[in-house]
């Protein structure tokens, strides 16, 4: 079983970008006699909050996000346009990892006929989220948030580990 979401972040050039994220869930989240559910560690939270935007909200001028967060749309729909012109809509039930906190920014508009309501899970700044290891070289092992990748790497032959780690670091723009 897999979970899917969209990551929205600032690339090395300062442009805002989208990336599709897929998380493998593992069975085992349960207390007997209930059957196990599937789960996976994800990102460490830093508080929760609600965000509401009326249908006439003005977010069309490019702007960065005020902080990192996970957005879960609970009512309505909104559309985000990256600085390179890519457009995606986030209807009720969608999940967005918002990390576009610097650079050129993005524009947003409400596309539904009803007000938009988002449940947000705040995330710590990347510097607080990713402590540097003693070696000074960042790896997926630097944080418990990367636990699913660590499990994957432990299952691979040593020769394949660096390739997977580099791909993961690139996908999450942390190298």
C-alpha positions as CSV (number, residue, x, y, z in Angstrom):
1,X,0.0,0.0,0.0
2,X,1.3,3.5,-0.9
3,X,0.4,7.0,0.1
4,X,0.8,9.8,-2.5
5,X,1.2,13.6,-2.0
6,X,2.7,16.6,-3.8
7,X,5.8,18.3,-2.6
8,X,6.1,22.1,-3.4
9,X,9.5,23.5,-2.8
10,X,12.2,26.0,-3.9
11,X,14.8,24.6,-6.2
12,X,18.5,25.4,-6.3
13,X,17.8,28.2,-8.9
14,X,15.2,29.9,-6.6
15,X,12.3,28.7,-8.7
16,X,9.3,27.1,-7.1
17,X,8.7,23.4,-8.2
18,X,6.3,20.5,-7.8
19,X,7.4,16.9,-7.1
20,X,5.2,13.8,-6.7
21,X,6.0,11.9,-3.5
22,X,5.1,8.2,-2.9
23,X,5.5,6.7,0.5
24,X,5.4,2.9,1.0
25,X,3.2,1.9,4.0
26,X,4.0,-1.2,6.0
27,X,1.5,-3.4,7.9
28,X,1.8,-3.4,11.7
29,X,0.0,-0.4,13.1
30,X,-2.5,-2.0,15.5
31,X,-3.2,-3.4,18.9
32,X,-4.6,-7.0,18.9
33,X,-7.2,-8.2,18.3
34,X,-7.6,-5.5,15.6
35,X,-6.1,-6.4,12.3
36,X,-2.9,-4.4,11.5
37,X,-3.3,-1.2,9.5
38,X,-0.5,0.1,7.2
39,X,1.6,3.1,8.3
40,X,5.0,4.8,7.6
41,X,6.9,7.5,9.5
42,X,6.7,10.8,7.6
43,X,7.8,14.3,8.8
44,X,8.2,15.6,12.3
45,X,5.4,18.1,13.1
46,X,5.8,21.5,14.8
47,X,2.1,22.3,15.7
48,X,-1.2,22.3,13.8
49,X,-3.4,25.1,12.6
50,X,-6.3,25.9,10.3
51,X,-6.2,28.2,7.3
52,X,-9.3,29.6,5.6
53,X,-9.6,31.6,2.4
54,X,-12.7,33.1,1.0
55,X,-13.5,32.6,-2.7
56,X,-12.3,36.2,-3.5
57,X,-8.9,35.9,-1.7
58,X,-6.2,37.7,-3.6
59,X,-3.1,35.4,-3.8
60,X,-2.3,36.0,-7.5
61,X,0.9,38.0,-6.9
62,X,4.0,35.7,-6.6
63,X,4.9,35.1,-2.9
64,X,6.8,32.5,-0.9
65,X,5.1,30.5,1.8
66,X,5.5,31.9,5.4
67,X,6.6,28.5,6.7
68,X,7.0,24.8,5.9
69,X,3.8,22.9,6.4
70,X,1.7,20.0,5.3
71,X,-1.7,21.2,3.9
72,X,-4.7,18.8,3.9
73,X,-7.6,20.4,2.0
74,X,-10.8,19.8,4.0
75,X,-13.2,22.0,2.0
76,X,-13.1,23.8,-1.4
77,X,-10.2,23.8,-3.9
78,X,-7.3,26.0,-4.6
79,X,-4.8,26.2,-7.5
80,X,-1.0,26.9,-7.2
81,X,1.2,28.2,-10.0
82,X,4.9,27.8,-9.7
83,X,7.4,30.4,-10.9
84,X,8.1,28.3,-14.0
85,X,4.4,28.2,-14.9
86,X,3.4,24.7,-13.7
87,X,-0.2,24.6,-12.4
88,X,-1.8,22.1,-10.0
89,X,-5.1,22.1,-8.2
90,X,-5.7,20.8,-4.7
91,X,-9.3,19.7,-4.1
92,X,-10.8,18.4,-0.9
93,X,-8.8,15.4,0.3
94,X,-5.5,16.5,-1.3
95,X,-2.2,16.7,0.6
96,X,0.5,19.2,-0.2
97,X,4.0,19.4,1.4
98,X,4.6,23.2,1.3
99,X,8.3,24.1,1.4
100,X,8.4,27.1,-1.0
101,X,9.6,29.5,1.7
102,X,12.2,31.4,-0.3
103,X,13.0,32.4,-3.9
104,X,10.6,33.6,-6.5
105,X,7.6,32.2,-4.8
106,X,4.3,31.1,-6.3
107,X,0.7,32.4,-6.9
108,X,-2.4,30.9,-5.5
109,X,-6.1,31.3,-6.2
110,X,-9.3,29.8,-4.9
111,X,-11.0,27.8,-7.7
112,X,-14.1,26.5,-5.9
113,X,-17.4,28.1,-5.5
114,X,-17.1,27.8,-1.7
115,X,-14.5,29.1,0.7
116,X,-11.4,27.0,1.0
117,X,-10.4,25.4,4.4
118,X,-7.1,23.7,5.0
119,X,-5.9,21.8,8.0
120,X,-2.2,22.4,8.3
121,X,0.6,20.6,10.1
122,X,3.5,22.9,10.8
123,X,7.0,21.7,10.0
124,X,10.2,23.0,11.6
125,X,12.6,24.9,9.4
126,X,14.9,22.6,7.4
127,X,17.9,23.6,9.5
128,X,16.1,22.5,12.6
129,X,14.7,19.4,10.9
130,X,18.1,18.1,9.6
131,X,20.9,18.0,12.1
132,X,24.3,17.6,10.6
133,X,26.1,14.3,11.5
134,X,29.5,14.4,13.1
135,X,31.2,13.8,9.7
136,X,29.6,17.0,8.3
137,X,28.1,15.0,5.4
138,X,24.4,14.8,5.4
139,X,22.8,11.4,4.8
140,X,19.3,9.9,5.0
141,X,20.4,8.6,8.4
142,X,20.6,12.2,9.9
143,X,17.0,12.2,11.0
144,X,14.3,9.8,12.2
145,X,12.1,11.4,9.5
146,X,14.0,9.3,7.0
147,X,13.3,6.0,8.7
148,X,11.5,4.5,5.6
149,X,14.6,5.2,3.5
150,X,16.9,3.7,6.1
151,X,14.9,0.5,6.0
152,X,15.1,0.4,2.2
153,X,18.8,1.1,2.3
154,X,19.4,-1.7,4.9
155,X,17.7,-4.2,2.5
156,X,19.9,-3.3,-0.5
157,X,23.3,-4.5,-1.4
158,X,26.1,-2.1,-0.3
159,X,26.8,-1.2,-3.9
160,X,23.3,0.1,-4.5
161,X,23.0,2.1,-1.2
162,X,24.9,5.2,-2.4
163,X,22.8,5.3,-5.6
164,X,19.5,5.2,-3.7
165,X,20.7,7.7,-1.0
166,X,21.8,10.2,-3.7
167,X,18.5,9.8,-5.5
168,X,16.6,10.4,-2.2
169,X,18.6,13.4,-1.3
170,X,18.1,14.9,-4.7
171,X,14.3,14.3,-4.6
172,X,14.0,16.1,-1.3
173,X,16.5,18.8,-2.2
174,X,18.6,18.4,0.8
175,X,22.0,17.8,-0.7
